[in-house]
């Protein structure tokens, strides 16, 4: 992966009864990422209206290398990943996308 801006698309499922736990952990971690990591230019979390246990997370980063390297090694991410083990139902799926048409 190169050093071009990247949109990271993450999909995951949350265990039954643990959606509130997941949302709180995500909110806390997003605040930390936005405060401490200038290479991140925004994070949006969406749920599926037909299945609120299914989440779509869209993140905007300076590069895939920063996301997969330094970002994932930060103390707040390491803590979040441990916490996520308690609420994730299966494994999160990650996709790395590059913008090819810039819209205004």
Buried (B, 14 or more C-beta within 10 A) or exposed (E): EEEEEBBBBBBBBBBEEBBEBBBEBBEBBBEBBEEEBEBBEEBEBEBEEEEEBBBEBBBBBBBBBBBBEEBEEBEBBEBBEEBBEEBBBEEBEBEBEEEEEEEE
